[in-house]
Amino acid sequence: MNAAAANDFLARMSERSRARAEAARRTLPEAELMACVRDLPPPPPLRLSPAGFDLLAEVKRRSPAEGQLAGRALDPVAQAGNYCRAGAAAVSVLTEPEAFRGSLDDLT
């Protein structure tokens, strides 16, 4: 992807994120949304290897550049578990619904 295309992609992603945030604010007042976030447990601490090499794995259903990534429906919980068993230091879960086909439900 060239620089102009990357900038366009990031601008579209930013605008779509703003639109989703606005929709969420119309569903629930921002103070209530923030309270929900504050009530979440903290993430586990990141434990990096003293050897200096760590793998950060990514659960995503689709790549904007490559299209659909899994031949069958991805089970994000199973995939994250596979990454953990393989030694990943952290797992990123893409929840963006349009370009990556993710969902906040993938975090559960």
NULUMSE-349723 format. One record per residue: residue number from 0; residue in three letters; x negated, y negated, z of N, C-alpha, C in turn. Coordinates in nm, 2 decimals. Layout:
<recs>
REC     i    aa      n.X      n.Y      n.Z     ca.X     ca.Y     ca.Z      c.X      c.Y      c.Z
REC   NUM   Ala        X        Y        Z        X        Y        Z        X        Y        Z
...
</recs>
This chain:
<recs>
REC     i    aa      n.X      n.Y      n.Z     ca.X     ca.Y     ca.Z      c.X      c.Y      c.Z
REC     0   Met    -0.09     0.12     0.00     0.00     0.00     0.00    -0.09    -0.12     0.00
REC     1   Asn    -0.07    -0.22    -0.09    -0.15    -0.34    -0.10    -0.11    -0.43     0.01
REC     2   Ala    -0.18    -0.54     0.03    -0.16    -0.63     0.14    -0.02    -0.70     0.13
REC     3   Ala     0.01    -0.74     0.01     0.14    -0.81    -0.01     0.26    -0.72     0.02
REC     4   Ala     0.25    -0.59    -0.02     0.35    -0.49     0.01     0.36    -0.46     0.15
REC     5   Ala     0.25    -0.46     0.22     0.24    -0.43     0.36     0.31    -0.55     0.44
REC     6   Asn     0.28    -0.67     0.39     0.34    -0.79     0.46     0.49    -0.79     0.44
REC     7   Asp     0.54    -0.75     0.32     0.68    -0.75     0.29     0.75    -0.64     0.38
REC     8   Phe     0.68    -0.52     0.39     0.73    -0.42     0.47     0.74    -0.46     0.62
REC     9   Leu     0.64    -0.52     0.67     0.64    -0.57     0.81     0.74    -0.68     0.83
REC    10   Ala     0.76    -0.76     0.74     0.87    -0.87     0.75     1.01    -0.81     0.75
REC    11   Arg     1.03    -0.71     0.67     1.16    -0.64     0.67     1.18    -0.56     0.80
REC    12   Met     1.08    -0.50     0.85     1.09    -0.42     0.97     1.12    -0.52     1.09
REC    13   Ser     1.05    -0.63     1.09     1.07    -0.73     1.19     1.22    -0.79     1.19
REC    14   Glu     1.27    -0.82     1.07     1.40    -0.87     1.06     1.51    -0.76     1.10
REC    15   Arg     1.49    -0.64     1.06     1.58    -0.53     1.10     1.58    -0.51     1.26
REC    16   Ser     1.46    -0.52     1.31     1.45    -0.51     1.46     1.52    -0.62     1.53
REC    17   Arg     1.51    -0.74     1.48     1.58    -0.86     1.54     1.73    -0.83     1.53
REC    18   Ala     1.78    -0.78     1.41     1.92    -0.76     1.39     1.97    -0.65     1.49
REC    19   Arg     1.89    -0.54     1.51     1.93    -0.44     1.61     1.93    -0.50     1.75
REC    20   Ala     1.84    -0.58     1.79     1.84    -0.64     1.92     1.96    -0.73     1.94
REC    21   Glu     2.00    -0.81     1.84     2.12    -0.89     1.85     2.24    -0.81     1.86
REC    22   Ala     2.25    -0.70     1.79     2.36    -0.61     1.80     2.37    -0.55     1.94
REC    23   Ala     2.26    -0.51     2.00     2.25    -0.46     2.14     2.30    -0.57     2.23
REC    24   Arg     2.26    -0.69     2.21     2.30    -0.80     2.30     2.45    -0.82     2.29
REC    25   Arg     2.52    -0.80     2.18     2.66    -0.81     2.17     2.73    -0.70     2.24
REC    26   Thr     2.67    -0.59     2.25     2.73    -0.47     2.32     2.72    -0.48     2.47
REC    27   Leu     2.61    -0.53     2.52     2.58    -0.54     2.66     2.50    -0.67     2.68
REC    28   Pro     2.54    -0.74     2.79     2.46    -0.87     2.81     2.32    -0.83     2.84
REC    29   Glu     2.23    -0.93     2.79     2.09    -0.90     2.80     2.04    -0.87     2.94
REC    30   Ala     2.10    -0.94     3.04     2.06    -0.91     3.18     2.09    -0.76     3.22
REC    31   Glu     2.20    -0.71     3.17     2.23    -0.56     3.19     2.13    -0.47     3.12
REC    32   Leu     2.10    -0.51     2.99     2.00    -0.43     2.92     1.86    -0.43     2.99
REC    33   Met     1.82    -0.55     3.04     1.69    -0.56     3.11     1.70    -0.48     3.24
REC    34   Ala     1.81    -0.48     3.31     1.83    -0.40     3.43     1.81    -0.25     3.40
REC    35   Cys     1.87    -0.20     3.29     1.85    -0.06     3.25     1.71    -0.03     3.23
REC    36   Val     1.63    -0.12     3.17     1.49    -0.09     3.14     1.41    -0.09     3.27
REC    37   Arg     1.44    -0.19     3.36     1.37    -0.19     3.49     1.40    -0.07     3.57
REC    38   Asp     1.51     0.00     3.56     1.55     0.12     3.63     1.48     0.24     3.58
REC    39   Leu     1.42     0.24     3.47     1.36     0.36     3.41     1.23     0.39     3.49
REC    40   Pro     1.20     0.52     3.50     1.07     0.55     3.57     0.96     0.51     3.49
REC    41   Pro     0.85     0.48     3.55     0.73     0.44     3.48     0.67     0.56     3.40
REC    42   Pro     0.60     0.53     3.29     0.54     0.64     3.21     0.43     0.70     3.29
REC    43   Pro     0.40     0.83     3.26     0.29     0.89     3.33     0.16     0.82     3.29
REC    44   Pro     0.06     0.82     3.38    -0.06     0.75     3.35    -0.13     0.82     3.23
REC    45   Leu    -0.20     0.74     3.15    -0.28     0.79     3.04    -0.41     0.84     3.09
REC    46   Arg    -0.44     0.96     3.07    -0.57     1.02     3.12    -0.65     1.05     3.00
REC    47   Leu    -0.75     0.97     2.98    -0.84     0.98     2.87    -0.96     1.08     2.90
REC    48   Ser    -1.01     1.14     2.81    -1.12     1.24     2.83    -1.25     1.16     2.86
REC    49   Pro    -1.32     1.21     2.95    -1.45     1.15     2.98    -1.55     1.17     2.86
REC    50   Ala    -1.52     1.27     2.78    -1.60     1.30     2.66    -1.59     1.19     2.55
REC    51   Gly    -1.48     1.11     2.56    -1.47     1.00     2.47    -1.39     1.02     2.35
REC    52   Phe    -1.32     1.14     2.33    -1.23     1.17     2.22    -1.10     1.21     2.26
REC    53   Asp    -1.00     1.13     2.22    -0.86     1.16     2.26    -0.77     1.15     2.14
REC    54   Leu    -0.67     1.24     2.13    -0.57     1.24     2.02    -0.44     1.18     2.07
REC    55   Leu    -0.40     1.08     1.99    -0.27     1.02     2.02    -0.18     1.07     1.90
REC    56   Ala    -0.08     1.15     1.94     0.01     1.21     1.84     0.13     1.13     1.81
REC    57   Glu     0.20     1.16     1.70     0.31     1.08     1.66     0.42     1.17     1.61
REC    58   Val     0.54     1.15     1.67     0.66     1.22     1.63     0.74     1.12     1.54
REC    59   Lys     0.75     1.15     1.41     0.83     1.07     1.32     0.89     1.16     1.22
REC    60   Arg     1.01     1.13     1.18     1.09     1.21     1.09     1.06     1.18     0.94
REC    61   Arg     1.02     1.05     0.92     1.00     1.01     0.78     0.89     0.91     0.77
REC    62   Ser     0.82     0.91     0.66     0.72     0.81     0.64     0.77     0.72     0.52
REC    63   Pro     0.76     0.59     0.54     0.81     0.50     0.43     0.73     0.53     0.30
REC    64   Ala     0.60     0.57     0.31     0.52     0.59     0.20     0.53     0.73     0.14
REC    65   Glu     0.56     0.83     0.23     0.56     0.97     0.19     0.70     1.03     0.18
REC    66   Gly     0.80     0.96     0.24     0.94     1.02     0.24     0.96     1.11     0.36
REC    67   Gln     1.05     1.20     0.34     1.08     1.30     0.45     0.96     1.38     0.48
REC    68   Leu     0.93     1.40     0.61     0.81     1.47     0.65     0.83     1.62     0.68
REC    69   Ala     0.95     1.65     0.73     0.98     1.79     0.77     1.08     1.85     0.68
REC    70   Gly     1.05     1.98     0.64     1.14     2.05     0.55     1.27     2.08     0.61
REC    71   Arg     1.27     2.09     0.74     1.40     2.12     0.82     1.41     2.01     0.92
REC    72   Ala     1.52     2.01     0.99     1.55     1.91     1.09     1.44     1.91     1.20
REC    73   Leu     1.38     1.80     1.23     1.28     1.79     1.33     1.34     1.79     1.47
REC    74   Asp     1.29     1.87     1.56     1.33     1.87     1.70     1.22     1.79     1.77
REC    75   Pro     1.25     1.66     1.80     1.14     1.57     1.86     1.09     1.62     1.99
REC    76   Val     1.17     1.69     2.07     1.12     1.74     2.20     1.03     1.86     2.18
REC    77   Ala     1.06     1.95     2.09     0.98     2.06     2.06     0.84     2.01     2.00
REC    78   Gln     0.85     1.91     1.91     0.73     1.86     1.84     0.64     1.79     1.95
REC    79   Ala     0.70     1.71     2.04     0.62     1.65     2.14     0.55     1.76     2.23
REC    80   Gly     0.63     1.86     2.26     0.57     1.97     2.34     0.46     2.04     2.28
REC    81   Asn     0.47     2.06     2.14     0.36     2.12     2.07     0.24     2.03     2.08
REC    82   Tyr     0.26     1.90     2.06     0.14     1.81     2.07     0.08     1.82     2.20
REC    83   Cys     0.16     1.82     2.31     0.10     1.82     2.44     0.02     1.95     2.47
REC    84   Arg     0.08     2.06     2.43     0.01     2.19     2.44    -0.12     2.19     2.36
REC    85   Ala    -0.12     2.12     2.25    -0.24     2.12     2.17    -0.35     2.02     2.23
REC    86   Gly    -0.31     1.95     2.33    -0.41     1.86     2.40    -0.40     1.71     2.37
REC    87   Ala    -0.29     1.67     2.31    -0.27     1.52     2.29    -0.27     1.45     2.42
REC    88   Ala    -0.34     1.33     2.42    -0.34     1.25     2.54    -0.22     1.17     2.55
REC    89   Ala    -0.15     1.14     2.44    -0.02     1.06     2.44     0.05     1.10     2.32
REC    90   Val     0.19     1.07     2.32     0.27     1.10     2.21     0.36     0.97     2.18
REC    91   Ser     0.35     0.92     2.06     0.43     0.81     2.02     0.55     0.87     1.95
REC    92   Val     0.67     0.81     1.98     0.79     0.86     1.92     0.85     0.74     1.84
REC    93   Leu     0.86     0.75     1.71     0.91     0.64     1.63     1.06     0.65     1.63
REC    94   Thr     1.13     0.54     1.68     1.27     0.53     1.70     1.34     0.44     1.59
REC    95   Glu     1.26     0.38     1.50     1.32     0.29     1.40     1.40     0.37     1.31
REC    96   Pro     1.53     0.33     1.29     1.63     0.42     1.22     1.62     0.41     1.07
REC    97   Glu     1.58     0.31     1.01     1.59     0.29     0.86     1.47     0.35     0.79
REC    98   Ala     1.35     0.29     0.81     1.23     0.34     0.73     1.18     0.47     0.79
REC    99   Phe     1.20     0.50     0.92     1.14     0.62     0.98     1.25     0.72     1.02
REC   100   Arg     1.37     0.69     1.00     1.49     0.78     1.04     1.48     0.82     1.18
REC   101   Gly     1.43     0.74     1.27     1.42     0.77     1.41     1.55     0.73     1.48
REC   102   Ser     1.55     0.75     1.61     1.67     0.72     1.70     1.62     0.71     1.84
REC   103   Leu     1.68     0.62     1.92     1.65     0.61     2.06     1.68     0.75     2.12
REC   104   Asp     1.78     0.82     2.07     1.81     0.96     2.12     1.68     1.05     2.11
REC   105   Asp     1.59     1.02     2.02     1.47     1.10     2.01     1.39     1.10     2.14
REC   106   Leu     1.40     0.99     2.22     1.33     0.98     2.34     1.38     1.06     2.45
REC   107   Thr     1.51     1.11     2.44     1.56     1.19     2.55     1.51     1.33     2.53
</recs>
